[in-house]
C-alpha cells in the first residue's frame, strides 16, 4: 500500500462545469478551435521531453517507446501544434 501524496489532491468543485453553467467560473475561458501559429509544435515539445528523459536517466527503450507512441498519435490525428490537441482529438483516436 502506498502513501497518499497531497501533491495529487485536487480541491476544485467542478459541479458547475458538469451542469453546463460557466457563470460560476468567471476565470474559465472558452478555448478557440483555431490553431495558434505561435504555439510550440508537438515535435519541438517531444524533443524537449526526450532530452529531459535522457538527463533523468530513463532507459533507452522507454525513450524509444515514448517517441513511438507520440509519433503514432501524430500520424493518426495530424496534430501539429500543442494547442491543436484537445479532448475531442484524443477521443477521435478511439
C-alpha positions in Angstrom: 0.0 0.0 0.0 1.4 3.3 -0.9 1.0 6.6 0.9 -1.3 9.2 -0.5 0.6 12.3 -1.5 -1.1 15.7 -1.2 0.6 16.7 -4.5 -2.1 14.7 -6.3 -5.1 16.1 -4.5 -7.4 18.5 -6.3 -9.6 20.9 -4.4 -11.9 22.2 -7.1 -15.6 22.0 -7.3 -16.5 21.2 -10.9 -20.2 20.6 -10.5 -21.0 23.9 -12.3 -19.0 22.8 -15.3 -20.7 19.4 -15.4 -24.1 21.1 -15.2 -23.1 23.5 -18.1 -23.2 26.7 -16.1 -19.9 28.5 -16.7 -21.1 31.7 -14.9 -19.9 30.1 -11.6 -16.4 30.1 -13.0 -15.6 33.6 -14.2 -11.9 32.8 -14.9 -12.7 29.9 -17.3 -12.1 31.0 -20.9 -13.6 29.1 -23.9 -10.8 27.6 -26.0 -10.6 28.7 -29.6 -10.8 25.9 -32.1 -8.3 27.7 -34.5 -4.7 26.7 -34.1 -2.3 29.4 -32.8 0.8 29.7 -35.0 2.9 31.0 -32.1 2.3 27.7 -30.2 5.1 25.2 -29.8 5.0 22.3 -32.2 4.5 18.8 -30.8 7.8 17.8 -32.4 9.6 20.5 -30.6 7.9 19.6 -27.3 8.8 16.0 -27.9 12.5 16.9 -28.4 12.5 18.8 -25.1 10.8 15.9 -23.2 13.1 13.3 -24.7 16.1 15.4 -23.6 14.7 15.7 -20.1 14.2 11.9 -20.0 17.7 11.3 -21.1 19.1 13.6 -18.4 16.9 12.0 -15.8 18.4 8.6 -16.7 15.4 6.9 -18.3 16.3 3.7 -20.2 16.7 4.0 -24.0 13.8 1.5 -24.5 11.5 3.7 -22.5 12.5 6.8 -24.5 12.1 5.0 -27.9 8.7 3.7 -26.9 7.6 7.1 -25.8 8.8 8.5 -29.1 7.0 5.7 -31.0 3.7 6.4 -29.2 3.8 10.1 -29.7 4.6 9.8 -33.4 1.8 7.3 -33.8 -0.6 9.7 -32.1 0.6 12.5 -34.5 0.2 10.2 -37.5 -3.4 9.4 -36.6 -4.6 12.9 -35.5 -2.5 15.1 -37.8 -1.8 17.5 -34.9 1.0 19.9 -35.5 0.8 22.4 -32.6 0.3 21.7 -28.9 -2.8 23.9 -29.0 -4.3 21.5 -31.6 -4.5 18.7 -29.1 -7.9 18.7 -27.3 -10.1 16.1 -25.6 -12.1 15.7 -28.9 -8.9 15.0 -30.8 -7.8 12.4 -28.2 -11.2 10.6 -28.3 -11.0 10.7 -32.1 -8.3 8.0 -31.8 -10.6 5.6 -30.0 
